[in-house]
Amino acid sequence: MKYTDSGSKDTRSGFGAGLHELGKSNPNVVALCADLTGSLKMDAFKNDFPDRFFQTGIAEANMMGIAAGMTIGGKIPFTGTFANFSTGRVYDQIRQSIAYSGKNVKICASHAGLTLGEDGATHQILEDIGLMKMLPGMTVISPCDYNQTKAATIAIADYDGPVYLRFGRPKVANFTDPNEKFEIGKAQLLQEGKDVTIIANGHLVWKALQAADQLEAKGISAEVINIHTIKPLDDAAILKSVRKTGCVVTAEEHQMNGGLGDSVAQLLATSTPTPQEFVAVNDSFGESGTPDQLLEKYGLNEASIIAAAEKVMGRR
C-alpha cells in the first residue's frame, strides 16, 4: 500500500483535538498545563470545560503531584508541557508519585526531539523515551502523525495506568487513516517487504516510507513497521518480520542509547540474533536550526535510512 500526505499537520494539534474529544465523551478526564496552553493546543479543552482545566503555572513538579492526587478520586488527568519539562525536570516526582504506585496519569509531552528547532539543545530532549521506558509499569507511546496522535490521545484514556505520550511541534506529513483505532502495544505494518525491515516511530515513520520507495527503485524490497508503542513492545510483529528479511534498521528522533533501537536490539539479542543498524542521534546534544536542517545534520533522514538498509543487508 502506498501512503500519501493528506496535508501536513503538527502532531501537537492531534493531541489537542483528541483531548477535546475526550472532554466531550468522558467527564472524568481533566487537564493540567504548566503555562503552555497554546503550545500544547489545549485551548479548546480549556474553553469548553473550564471546571476541568487546571493551570499550574511554571511548576511542573507540582503539576505531577496534583495529577497523581487527582487519580485517587477517580479522575483521569492529562498533564501538558514540553517533553523536556515533562520528564527530565520532574523525573523524581514521576518516579515516586506516579510510577511507583501505578497512578493513572497521562503524561503528554510536546516539542520532543530535534524538530523543536531553533529553541536549541536545552529544550530538545533526546533522552526522554529512555528515561520513561525504564520506569516499571510505564507505557511509552510516540505516534507518527496528526491522525495517530489524536487516536492515541483518545485511546490512553481507557488504559488503566501511567502513560507517556510523546509528540512534536512541526507540521509533518499526515498519512494514516483518520478512522483507524489506536491499539496500545500493537505495531502497524505499513508496507510489506522481503529484503530488509525498517522499524520507525514518530516523525521518522514518514521518512522511512519515503526511503522504502527509493529503495524499491533500486530493486530492494523494504518492510516498514510503525512501532508507535515502545513499551510494551510488539515482540511478535518484530520477530515475524526479521525472520523473513534477516536484517533490520531502526529509525527514531532520539538518542541511540535508550530508545526504540535499544528495545528492538534487546529483543533480538535474547530471541533471534539479527544484524541491525541504528538511525538515531549518536551521543550528542542538539543545537539551534530549522527542523529540516537538524534532521539532515544529525542523519535522521531518508538518505541515512537508505544507507543503513544497504549496509545491514550486507551483514546478513
C-alpha positions as a Markdown table, in Angstrom:
| # | Residue | x | y | z |
|---|---|---|---|---|
| 1 | Met | 0.0 | 0.0 | 0.0 |
| 2 | Lys | 1.3 | 3.5 | -0.9 |
| 3 | Tyr | 0.6 | 6.2 | 1.6 |
| 4 | Thr | 0.0 | 9.9 | 0.6 |
| 5 | Asp | 0.2 | 13.0 | 2.7 |
| 6 | Ser | -3.3 | 14.4 | 3.1 |
| 7 | Gly | -1.9 | 17.7 | 4.3 |
| 8 | Ser | 0.8 | 18.4 | 6.8 |
| 9 | Lys | -0.2 | 19.0 | 10.3 |
| 10 | Asp | 1.6 | 19.2 | 13.7 |
| 11 | Thr | 1.2 | 16.2 | 16.0 |
| 12 | Arg | 0.6 | 18.5 | 19.0 |
| 13 | Ser | -2.6 | 19.6 | 17.3 |
| 14 | Gly | -3.6 | 16.0 | 17.1 |
| 15 | Phe | -3.2 | 15.8 | 20.9 |
| 16 | Gly | -5.3 | 18.9 | 21.3 |
| 17 | Ala | -8.1 | 17.5 | 19.1 |
| 18 | Gly | -8.1 | 14.2 | 20.9 |
| 19 | Leu | -8.2 | 15.9 | 24.3 |
| 20 | His | -11.1 | 18.0 | 23.3 |
| 21 | Glu | -13.0 | 14.9 | 22.1 |
| 22 | Leu | -12.3 | 13.2 | 25.5 |
| 23 | Gly | -13.7 | 16.3 | 27.2 |
| 24 | Lys | -17.0 | 15.8 | 25.5 |
| 25 | Ser | -17.1 | 12.0 | 26.0 |
| 26 | Asn | -15.5 | 11.3 | 29.3 |
| 27 | Pro | -16.4 | 13.5 | 32.3 |
| 28 | Asn | -13.6 | 12.0 | 34.4 |
| 29 | Val | -10.9 | 13.5 | 32.1 |
| 30 | Val | -9.2 | 16.5 | 33.5 |
| 31 | Ala | -6.3 | 18.5 | 32.0 |
| 32 | Leu | -3.4 | 20.3 | 33.7 |
| 33 | Cys | -0.9 | 22.6 | 32.0 |
| 34 | Ala | 2.3 | 24.3 | 33.1 |
| 35 | Asp | 1.7 | 27.7 | 31.4 |
| 36 | Leu | 1.9 | 26.4 | 27.8 |
| 37 | Thr | -1.7 | 26.0 | 26.9 |
| 38 | Gly | -1.4 | 27.4 | 23.4 |
| 39 | Ser | 1.8 | 25.5 | 22.6 |
| 40 | Leu | 0.1 | 22.2 | 23.7 |
| 41 | Lys | -3.1 | 23.1 | 21.8 |
| 42 | Met | -5.2 | 22.7 | 25.0 |
| 43 | Asp | -7.2 | 25.9 | 24.4 |
| 44 | Ala | -10.3 | 24.1 | 23.1 |
| 45 | Phe | -10.5 | 21.9 | 26.2 |
| 46 | Lys | -9.9 | 24.9 | 28.5 |
| 47 | Asn | -12.6 | 27.0 | 26.9 |
| 48 | Asp | -15.3 | 24.3 | 26.7 |
| 49 | Phe | -14.5 | 22.6 | 30.0 |
| 50 | Pro | -13.1 | 25.3 | 32.3 |
| 51 | Asp | -14.1 | 23.4 | 35.5 |
| 52 | Arg | -11.9 | 20.5 | 34.4 |
| 53 | Phe | -8.8 | 22.6 | 33.4 |
| 54 | Phe | -6.1 | 23.5 | 35.8 |
| 55 | Gln | -3.3 | 26.0 | 35.0 |
| 56 | Thr | -0.5 | 25.1 | 37.4 |
| 57 | Gly | 2.0 | 27.7 | 36.1 |
| 58 | Ile | 5.7 | 27.1 | 35.6 |
| 59 | Ala | 5.7 | 24.5 | 38.4 |
| 60 | Glu | 5.9 | 21.2 | 36.6 |
| 61 | Ala | 6.9 | 19.1 | 39.6 |
| 62 | Asn | 3.8 | 20.4 | 41.5 |
| 63 | Met | 1.7 | 19.6 | 38.4 |
| 64 | Met | 2.7 | 16.0 | 38.5 |
| 65 | Gly | 1.9 | 15.8 | 42.2 |
| 66 | Ile | -1.5 | 17.3 | 41.7 |
| 67 | Ala | -2.2 | 14.9 | 38.9 |
| 68 | Ala | -1.2 | 11.9 | 41.0 |
| 69 | Gly | -3.6 | 13.1 | 43.7 |
| 70 | Met | -6.5 | 13.5 | 41.3 |
| 71 | Thr | -6.4 | 9.9 | 40.3 |
| 72 | Ile | -7.3 | 8.9 | 43.9 |
| 73 | Gly | -10.7 | 10.5 | 43.4 |
| 74 | Gly | -11.2 | 8.7 | 40.1 |
| 75 | Lys | -10.1 | 11.4 | 37.7 |
| 76 | Ile | -8.0 | 10.8 | 34.6 |
| 77 | Pro | -5.5 | 13.6 | 34.5 |
| 78 | Phe | -3.7 | 14.6 | 31.3 |
| 79 | Thr | -0.7 | 16.8 | 32.0 |
| 80 | Gly | 0.7 | 19.0 | 29.3 |
| 81 | Thr | 4.1 | 20.7 | 28.8 |
| 82 | Phe | 7.2 | 20.4 | 26.7 |
| 83 | Ala | 8.9 | 16.9 | 26.7 |
| 84 | Asn | 12.0 | 18.3 | 28.4 |
| 85 | Phe | 9.9 | 19.6 | 31.3 |
| 86 | Ser | 7.6 | 16.6 | 31.3 |
| 87 | Thr | 10.5 | 14.2 | 32.0 |
| 88 | Gly | 13.9 | 15.4 | 32.9 |
| 89 | Arg | 12.7 | 18.3 | 35.1 |
| 90 | Val | 10.2 | 16.2 | 37.0 |
| 91 | Tyr | 11.7 | 12.7 | 36.9 |
| 92 | Asp | 11.7 | 12.3 | 40.7 |
| 93 | Gln | 8.0 | 13.2 | 41.0 |
| 94 | Ile | 7.0 | 10.9 | 38.2 |
| 95 | Arg | 9.0 | 8.0 | 39.7 |
| 96 | Gln | 7.9 | 8.4 | 43.3 |
| 97 | Ser | 4.3 | 9.8 | 43.0 |
| 98 | Ile | 3.1 | 8.3 | 39.7 |
| 99 | Ala | 5.1 | 5.2 | 38.5 |
| 100 | Tyr | 5.8 | 3.6 | 41.9 |
| 101 | Ser | 2.2 | 3.5 | 42.9 |
| 102 | Gly | 0.8 | 3.0 | 39.3 |
| 103 | Lys | -1.2 | 6.2 | 39.3 |
| 104 | Asn | -3.5 | 6.6 | 36.2 |
| 105 | Val | -1.7 | 9.8 | 35.0 |
| 106 | Lys | -1.3 | 10.5 | 31.3 |
| 107 | Ile | 2.0 | 12.5 | 30.8 |
| 108 | Cys | 1.6 | 14.3 | 27.5 |
| 109 | Ala | 4.7 | 15.8 | 26.1 |
| 110 | Ser | 5.1 | 18.1 | 23.1 |
| 111 | His | 8.1 | 19.7 | 21.4 |
| 112 | Ala | 10.2 | 16.5 | 21.6 |
| 113 | Gly | 13.4 | 15.8 | 19.7 |
| 114 | Leu | 15.5 | 17.8 | 17.3 |
| 115 | Thr | 12.4 | 19.1 | 15.4 |
| 116 | Leu | 11.8 | 21.6 | 18.2 |
| 117 | Gly | 14.2 | 23.5 | 16.0 |
| 118 | Glu | 15.5 | 26.9 | 16.9 |
| 119 | Asp | 15.0 | 26.7 | 20.7 |
| 120 | Gly | 18.1 | 24.6 | 20.8 |
| 121 | Ala | 19.7 | 21.9 | 22.8 |
| 122 | Thr | 18.4 | 23.0 | 26.2 |
| 123 | His | 14.8 | 22.2 | 25.0 |
| 124 | Gln | 15.5 | 19.4 | 22.5 |
| 125 | Ile | 15.3 | 16.5 | 24.8 |
| 126 | Leu | 16.6 | 13.3 | 23.1 |
| 127 | Glu | 16.7 | 11.1 | 26.2 |
| 128 | Asp | 13.0 | 11.1 | 27.3 |
| 129 | Ile | 12.0 | 7.7 | 25.9 |
| 130 | Gly | 14.9 | 6.1 | 27.7 |
| 131 | Leu | 14.0 | 7.8 | 30.9 |
| 132 | Met | 10.4 | 6.8 | 30.8 |
| 133 | Lys | 10.6 | 3.3 | 29.5 |
| 134 | Met | 12.9 | 2.4 | 32.4 |
| 135 | Leu | 10.2 | 3.1 | 34.9 |
| 136 | Pro | 8.4 | -0.1 | 35.9 |
| 137 | Gly | 4.8 | -0.1 | 34.6 |
| 138 | Met | 5.1 | 3.0 | 32.4 |
| 139 | Thr | 3.6 | 2.7 | 28.9 |
| 140 | Val | 5.5 | 4.8 | 26.3 |
| 141 | Ile | 4.0 | 5.9 | 23.0 |
| 142 | Ser | 5.3 | 8.0 | 20.1 |
| 143 | Pro | 2.7 | 8.3 | 17.3 |
| 144 | Cys | 3.7 | 9.3 | 13.8 |
| 145 | Asp | 1.2 | 11.9 | 12.6 |
| 146 | Tyr | -1.8 | 14.1 | 13.5 |
| 147 | Asn | -4.4 | 11.4 | 13.0 |
| 148 | Gln | -2.5 | 8.8 | 15.0 |
| 149 | Thr | -1.7 | 11.3 | 17.8 |
| 150 | Lys | -5.4 | 12.2 | 18.1 |
| 151 | Ala | -6.3 | 8.5 | 18.2 |
| 152 | Ala | -3.6 | 7.7 | 20.7 |
| 153 | Thr | -4.8 | 10.5 | 23.0 |
| 154 | Ile | -8.3 | 9.1 | 23.0 |
| 155 | Ala | -7.1 | 5.5 | 23.5 |
| 156 | Ile | -4.9 | 6.2 | 26.5 |
| 157 | Ala | -7.9 | 7.5 | 28.5 |
| 158 | Asp | -9.3 | 4.0 | 28.6 |
| 159 | Tyr | -6.0 | 2.4 | 29.6 |
| 160 | Asp | -5.5 | 2.0 | 33.3 |
| 161 | Gly | -2.1 | 3.0 | 34.3 |
| 162 | Pro | 0.6 | 5.7 | 33.8 |
| 163 | Val | 1.3 | 6.6 | 30.1 |
| 164 | Tyr | 4.0 | 8.8 | 28.5 |
| 165 | Leu | 2.7 | 10.2 | 25.2 |
| 166 | Arg | 5.3 | 12.0 | 23.0 |
| 167 | Phe | 4.6 | 14.3 | 20.1 |
| 168 | Gly | 6.1 | 17.3 | 18.4 |
| 169 | Arg | 5.9 | 20.9 | 17.2 |
| 170 | Pro | 6.5 | 21.0 | 13.4 |
| 171 | Lys | 4.0 | 20.3 | 10.7 |
| 172 | Val | 4.7 | 16.8 | 9.2 |
| 173 | Ala | 3.0 | 14.5 | 6.7 |
| 174 | Asn | -0.5 | 13.3 | 7.8 |
| 175 | Phe | -0.9 | 10.0 | 6.1 |
| 176 | Thr | -2.6 | 7.4 | 8.4 |
| 177 | Asp | -6.3 | 6.6 | 8.3 |
| 178 | Pro | -8.2 | 9.0 | 10.5 |
| 179 | Asn | -10.7 | 6.3 | 11.3 |
| 180 | Glu | -8.2 | 3.7 | 12.4 |
| 181 | Lys | -8.5 | 2.7 | 16.0 |
| 182 | Phe | -5.3 | 3.1 | 18.0 |
| 183 | Glu | -4.2 | -0.1 | 19.7 |
| 184 | Ile | -1.6 | 0.3 | 22.5 |
| 185 | Gly | 1.2 | -2.2 | 22.1 |
| 186 | Lys | 0.2 | -3.2 | 18.6 |
| 187 | Ala | 2.6 | -2.5 | 15.7 |
| 188 | Gln | 1.4 | -1.0 | 12.5 |
| 189 | Leu | 2.6 | -2.8 | 9.3 |
| 190 | Leu | 2.7 | -0.1 | 6.7 |
| 191 | Gln | 4.4 | -1.8 | 3.9 |
| 192 | Glu | 5.4 | -5.4 | 3.3 |
| 193 | Gly | 8.8 | -6.4 | 2.0 |
| 194 | Lys | 11.3 | -9.2 | 1.9 |
| 195 | Asp | 14.8 | -7.8 | 1.9 |
| 196 | Val | 15.1 | -5.5 | 4.9 |
| 197 | Thr | 12.9 | -4.5 | 7.8 |
| 198 | Ile | 12.7 | -0.8 | 8.7 |
| 199 | Ile | 11.2 | 0.0 | 12.1 |
| 200 | Ala | 10.5 | 3.6 | 13.0 |
| 201 | Asn | 8.3 | 5.8 | 15.1 |
| 202 | Gly | 7.3 | 9.5 | 15.5 |
| 203 | His | 8.4 | 11.8 | 12.7 |
| 204 | Leu | 10.8 | 9.2 | 11.2 |
| 205 | Val | 7.9 | 6.9 | 10.1 |
| 206 | Trp | 7.1 | 9.1 | 7.0 |
| 207 | Lys | 10.8 | 9.3 | 6.2 |
| 208 | Ala | 11.0 | 5.5 | 6.4 |
| 209 | Leu | 8.2 | 5.2 | 3.9 |
| 210 | Gln | 9.9 | 7.6 | 1.6 |
| 211 | Ala | 13.2 | 5.7 | 2.0 |
| 212 | Ala | 11.4 | 2.5 | 1.2 |
| 213 | Asp | 10.1 | 4.0 | -2.1 |
| 214 | Gln | 13.6 | 4.9 | -3.1 |
| 215 | Leu | 14.9 | 1.5 | -2.1 |
| 216 | Glu | 12.3 | 0.0 | -4.3 |
| 217 | Ala | 13.6 | 1.9 | -7.3 |
| 218 | Lys | 16.9 | 0.2 | -6.6 |
| 219 | Gly | 15.3 | -3.2 | -6.5 |
| 220 | Ile | 15.3 | -3.6 | -2.7 |
| 221 | Ser | 12.0 | -4.6 | -1.1 |
| 222 | Ala | 11.7 | -3.0 | 2.3 |
| 223 | Glu | 9.2 | -3.8 | 5.0 |
| 224 | Val | 8.1 | -0.8 | 7.0 |
| 225 | Ile | 6.7 | -1.1 | 10.5 |
| 226 | Asn | 5.5 | 1.8 | 12.7 |
| 227 | Ile | 6.3 | 0.9 | 16.3 |
| 228 | His | 4.3 | 3.7 | 17.9 |
| 229 | Thr | 4.3 | 1.9 | 21.3 |
| 230 | Ile | 7.9 | 1.5 | 22.5 |
| 231 | Lys | 6.7 | -0.1 | 25.8 |
| 232 | Pro | 5.1 | -2.6 | 25.7 |
| 233 | Leu | 6.9 | -3.6 | 22.6 |
| 234 | Asp | 5.1 | -5.7 | 19.9 |
| 235 | Asp | 7.6 | -8.5 | 20.0 |
| 236 | Ala | 5.6 | -10.8 | 17.8 |
| 237 | Ala | 5.4 | -8.3 | 14.9 |
| 238 | Ile | 9.1 | -7.5 | 15.0 |
| 239 | Leu | 10.2 | -11.2 | 15.2 |
| 240 | Lys | 7.9 | -12.2 | 12.4 |
| 241 | Ser | 9.3 | -9.5 | 10.1 |
| 242 | Val | 13.0 | -10.0 | 10.8 |
| 243 | Arg | 12.7 | -13.8 | 10.5 |
| 244 | Lys | 11.6 | -13.1 | 6.9 |
| 245 | Thr | 14.1 | -10.3 | 6.0 |
| 246 | Gly | 17.1 | -11.3 | 8.1 |
| 247 | Cys | 18.1 | -7.7 | 8.9 |
| 248 | Val | 16.6 | -4.6 | 10.5 |
| 249 | Val | 17.1 | -0.8 | 10.6 |
| 250 | Thr | 15.6 | 1.2 | 13.4 |
| 251 | Ala | 14.9 | 4.9 | 12.9 |
| 252 | Glu | 13.9 | 7.4 | 15.6 |
| 253 | Glu | 14.3 | 11.0 | 16.7 |
| 254 | His | 16.0 | 10.2 | 20.0 |
| 255 | Gln | 19.4 | 9.2 | 21.3 |
| 256 | Met | 20.7 | 5.9 | 20.0 |
| 257 | Asn | 21.2 | 4.9 | 23.7 |
| 258 | Gly | 17.9 | 4.1 | 25.4 |
| 259 | Gly | 15.4 | 4.5 | 22.6 |
| 260 | Leu | 13.4 | 2.3 | 20.3 |
| 261 | Gly | 16.5 | 0.8 | 18.7 |
| 262 | Asp | 17.8 | -0.4 | 22.1 |
| 263 | Ser | 14.4 | -2.1 | 22.8 |
| 264 | Val | 14.5 | -3.8 | 19.5 |
| 265 | Ala | 18.1 | -4.9 | 19.9 |
| 266 | Gln | 17.4 | -6.3 | 23.4 |
| 267 | Leu | 14.5 | -8.4 | 21.9 |
| 268 | Leu | 16.6 | -9.7 | 19.1 |
| 269 | Ala | 19.6 | -10.5 | 21.2 |
| 270 | Thr | 17.5 | -12.6 | 23.5 |
| 271 | Ser | 15.4 | -14.3 | 20.9 |
| 272 | Thr | 16.6 | -14.1 | 17.3 |
| 273 | Pro | 20.1 | -12.5 | 16.9 |
| 274 | Thr | 19.8 | -10.3 | 13.8 |
| 275 | Pro | 22.0 | -7.7 | 12.1 |
| 276 | Gln | 20.8 | -4.3 | 13.0 |
| 277 | Glu | 21.7 | -0.7 | 12.1 |
| 278 | Phe | 20.6 | 2.4 | 14.0 |
| 279 | Val | 19.4 | 5.7 | 12.6 |
| 280 | Ala | 19.3 | 8.0 | 15.7 |
| 281 | Val | 21.3 | 10.7 | 17.4 |
| 282 | Asn | 24.7 | 9.3 | 18.4 |
| 283 | Asp | 25.6 | 10.5 | 21.9 |
| 284 | Ser | 25.2 | 14.2 | 21.1 |
| 285 | Phe | 23.1 | 17.2 | 22.2 |
| 286 | Gly | 21.2 | 19.1 | 19.6 |
| 287 | Glu | 21.6 | 22.7 | 18.5 |
| 288 | Ser | 19.6 | 25.6 | 17.1 |
| 289 | Gly | 18.4 | 25.3 | 13.5 |
| 290 | Thr | 15.4 | 24.6 | 11.4 |
| 291 | Pro | 13.9 | 21.1 | 11.8 |
| 292 | Asp | 15.0 | 20.1 | 8.3 |
| 293 | Gln | 18.5 | 21.4 | 8.8 |
| 294 | Leu | 18.9 | 19.5 | 12.1 |
| 295 | Leu | 17.4 | 16.2 | 10.8 |
| 296 | Glu | 19.9 | 16.3 | 7.9 |
| 297 | Lys | 22.9 | 17.3 | 10.0 |
| 298 | Tyr | 22.2 | 14.5 | 12.6 |
| 299 | Gly | 21.4 | 11.9 | 10.0 |
| 300 | Leu | 17.7 | 11.4 | 10.7 |
| 301 | Asn | 16.5 | 11.5 | 7.1 |
| 302 | Glu | 15.7 | 9.3 | 4.1 |
| 303 | Ala | 19.3 | 9.2 | 2.9 |
| 304 | Ser | 20.5 | 7.8 | 6.3 |
| 305 | Ile | 17.8 | 5.2 | 6.4 |
| 306 | Ile | 18.7 | 4.1 | 2.8 |
| 307 | Ala | 22.4 | 3.9 | 3.7 |
| 308 | Ala | 21.6 | 1.9 | 6.8 |
| 309 | Ala | 19.4 | -0.5 | 4.9 |
| 310 | Glu | 22.1 | -1.2 | 2.3 |
| 311 | Lys | 24.7 | -1.6 | 5.0 |
| 312 | Val | 22.7 | -4.0 | 7.1 |
| 313 | Met | 21.8 | -6.1 | 4.1 |
| 314 | Gly | 25.5 | -6.7 | 3.5 |
| 315 | Arg | 25.9 | -8.0 | 7.1 |
| 316 | Arg | 23.3 | -10.9 | 6.7 |
